[in-house]
Amino acid sequence: MSDDDVPPDAASAARRPQLTQPALDFVDLPIDFEAFYLGHQEFFHTFAELHLGSRAAAEESVHRVFLEILAGWDGLLQEEDLEQHTLAVLHRHVTTQLEQEQRDPAFLINGPIARSLRAVRDELELADGPCGLYEAITLLPPRQFTVIVLRHLMGYPTRQIARYMGLNERTVDYHGRKGRDRLRVHLQLPPDPNRNSKKKGRGQ
């Protein structure tokens, strides 16, 4: 049977991404959720892998994330900040899995992630502190955590971060600055001298 023999609706459904559930082989996805899945699944997997340490663990976690989002999809569509709500689901699943498995950040961080964190340490001009940088990042409030991870670990530009989080670019920059300041507190480092000089410059 050729593609030409397949009814248009059936052919379209066959090309759609599908999520597997324990009780069902496949789920027919709403078109708008399909678009969301296609636009976010790579980012969600990268985000989860960065924190869980392996692709397999990331795939399992993101699978659960998308199933939860799908279950509440109609309600989420009514929210003005859809991106922020779905990012919160992703963040919660990742952090909950780490807590349940009692993961030690030092054990979790493999070679590539360790290199990423060293790069972040240099980019944020942070010296080594009494607790690890990854551990300090996980202590940040959700929005600061998300901005720091997306900008400094995943390399996303501000415009893209703003789109994912449903915020304007100035608000993203604000949470980035607050996250950097809080990291310095967690790592017991002195305040960023550049921040003070900028404030003085604006006041003069």
C-alpha positions as CSV (number, residue, x, y, z in Angstrom):
1,M,0.0,0.0,0.0
2,S,1.5,3.3,-1.1
3,D,1.3,6.7,0.6
4,D,-1.2,7.7,-2.1
5,D,-3.5,4.9,-1.0
6,V,-3.6,6.2,2.6
7,P,-6.3,8.7,3.5
8,P,-4.9,12.2,4.1
9,D,-5.9,12.2,7.8
10,A,-4.3,8.8,8.4
11,A,-1.1,9.8,6.6
12,S,-0.9,13.0,8.6
13,A,-1.3,11.0,11.9
14,A,1.4,8.6,10.9
15,R,3.9,11.4,10.6
16,R,3.1,12.9,13.9
17,P,5.3,12.5,17.0
18,Q,3.8,10.1,19.5
19,L,4.3,9.6,23.2
20,T,4.3,6.1,24.7
21,Q,2.4,5.5,27.9
22,P,2.6,2.3,30.0
23,A,-1.1,1.6,29.5
24,L,-1.3,2.6,25.8
25,D,0.8,1.9,22.8
26,F,0.4,5.4,21.3
27,V,-1.4,8.7,21.9
28,D,-3.0,10.9,19.2
29,L,-1.7,14.3,19.9
30,P,-3.7,17.6,19.5
31,I,-2.2,19.6,16.6
32,D,-1.2,22.5,18.9
33,F,0.5,20.2,21.3
34,E,2.3,18.5,18.5
35,A,3.7,21.9,17.4
36,F,4.7,22.6,21.0
37,Y,6.4,19.2,21.3
38,L,8.3,19.6,18.0
39,G,9.5,23.0,19.0
40,H,10.6,22.1,22.6
41,Q,11.5,18.5,22.7
42,E,15.2,19.0,21.8
43,F,15.6,21.8,24.3
44,F,13.8,19.8,27.0
45,H,16.0,16.8,26.5
46,T,19.2,18.9,26.5
47,F,18.1,20.7,29.7
48,A,17.3,17.4,31.5
49,E,20.5,15.7,30.3
50,L,22.6,18.6,31.5
51,H,21.2,18.0,35.1
52,L,20.6,14.2,35.2
53,G,23.9,13.3,33.5
54,S,22.8,10.9,30.8
55,R,20.6,10.8,27.7
56,A,18.7,7.8,29.0
57,A,17.7,9.4,32.3
58,A,16.8,12.6,30.4
59,E,14.5,10.8,28.0
60,E,12.7,9.1,30.8
61,S,12.2,12.3,32.7
62,V,11.2,14.4,29.7
63,H,8.7,11.6,28.7
64,R,7.0,12.1,32.0
65,V,7.2,15.9,31.6
66,F,5.4,15.8,28.3
67,L,2.7,13.4,29.5
68,E,2.0,15.8,32.4
69,I,1.9,18.8,30.1
70,L,-0.4,16.8,27.7
71,A,-2.8,15.9,30.5
72,G,-3.3,19.5,31.4
73,W,-2.9,20.9,27.9
74,D,-6.3,22.5,27.6
75,G,-5.9,24.4,30.8
76,L,-2.3,25.5,29.9
77,L,-3.6,26.9,26.7
78,Q,-5.6,29.4,28.7
79,E,-2.6,30.7,30.6
80,E,-0.8,33.8,29.4
81,D,2.6,32.4,30.3
82,L,2.4,28.9,28.8
83,E,6.2,28.7,28.3
84,Q,6.9,29.6,32.0
85,H,4.4,27.0,33.2
86,T,5.8,24.2,31.1
87,L,9.4,25.1,32.1
88,A,8.3,24.9,35.7
89,V,7.0,21.3,35.0
90,L,10.4,20.4,33.5
91,H,12.3,22.0,36.3
92,R,10.2,20.2,38.9
93,H,10.6,16.8,37.4
94,V,14.4,17.1,37.1
95,T,14.9,18.4,40.6
96,T,12.5,15.9,42.1
97,Q,14.2,13.0,40.4
98,L,17.6,14.2,41.8
99,E,16.1,14.5,45.3
100,Q,14.4,11.1,45.1
101,E,17.6,9.4,43.9
102,Q,19.6,11.4,46.5
103,R,22.1,12.3,43.8
104,D,25.4,13.8,44.9
105,P,26.2,16.7,42.4
106,A,29.8,15.7,42.4
107,F,28.8,12.2,41.2
108,L,26.2,13.6,38.8
109,I,28.5,15.9,36.9
110,N,30.3,14.0,34.1
111,G,33.1,15.2,31.9
112,P,31.1,17.4,29.4
113,I,29.0,19.0,32.2
114,A,32.1,19.6,34.3
115,R,33.7,21.4,31.4
116,S,30.5,23.5,31.0
117,L,30.6,24.4,34.6
118,R,34.2,25.4,34.4
119,A,33.4,27.6,31.5
120,V,30.5,29.2,33.5
121,R,32.8,29.8,36.4
122,D,35.1,31.7,34.1
123,E,32.3,33.5,32.3
124,L,30.7,34.6,35.6
125,E,34.2,35.4,37.0
126,L,33.5,33.1,40.0
127,A,36.4,31.7,42.0
128,D,36.1,28.2,43.6
129,G,33.9,28.4,46.7
130,P,33.2,26.1,49.6
131,C,30.3,24.4,47.8
132,G,30.2,23.3,44.1
133,L,28.9,25.7,41.4
134,Y,26.3,23.1,40.3
135,E,25.0,22.7,43.8
136,A,24.8,26.5,44.2
137,I,22.8,26.8,40.9
138,T,20.3,24.2,42.1
139,L,19.6,26.4,45.1
140,L,18.5,29.4,43.0
141,P,14.8,30.4,42.7
142,P,13.2,28.8,39.6
143,R,13.4,31.8,37.3
144,Q,17.0,32.7,38.2
145,F,17.9,29.0,37.9
146,T,16.4,28.8,34.5
147,V,18.1,31.9,33.1
148,I,21.5,30.9,34.5
149,V,21.2,27.4,33.0
150,L,19.8,28.5,29.6
151,R,22.3,31.4,29.2
152,H,25.5,30.1,30.7
153,L,25.2,26.3,30.5
154,M,23.2,25.9,27.3
155,G,24.4,29.1,25.5
156,Y,20.9,30.4,24.6
157,P,20.7,34.1,23.6
158,T,18.6,36.5,25.7
159,R,15.9,36.7,23.0
160,Q,15.5,33.0,22.8
161,I,15.4,32.7,26.6
162,A,12.7,35.4,26.8
163,R,10.6,33.4,24.3
164,Y,11.0,30.2,26.1
165,M,10.2,31.8,29.5
166,G,7.4,34.0,28.2
167,L,9.2,37.1,29.6
168,N,10.6,40.3,28.0
169,E,14.3,40.6,27.5
170,R,14.9,43.1,30.3
171,T,13.2,40.8,32.8
172,V,15.5,38.0,31.6
173,D,18.5,40.2,32.2
174,Y,17.2,41.1,35.6
175,H,16.8,37.5,36.7
176,G,20.3,36.8,35.3
177,R,21.8,39.5,37.4
178,K,19.9,38.4,40.5
179,G,21.0,34.8,39.9
180,R,24.7,35.9,39.6
181,D,24.4,37.8,42.8
182,R,22.8,34.9,44.6
183,L,25.4,32.5,43.4
184,R,28.1,34.7,44.9
185,V,26.2,34.6,48.2
186,H,25.9,30.8,48.1
187,L,29.6,30.4,47.2
188,Q,30.5,32.9,49.9
189,L,32.2,35.2,47.5
190,P,32.4,39.0,47.7
191,P,30.0,41.1,45.6
192,D,30.8,41.7,42.0
193,P,32.8,45.0,41.9
194,N,31.6,45.6,38.3
195,R,28.0,45.8,39.5
196,N,28.9,48.6,42.0
197,S,30.9,50.6,39.4
198,K,28.0,50.3,36.9
199,K,25.5,51.6,39.6
200,K,27.8,54.5,40.4
201,G,28.1,55.3,36.7
202,R,24.4,55.4,36.3
203,G,24.0,57.7,39.3
204,Q,26.5,60.3,38.1
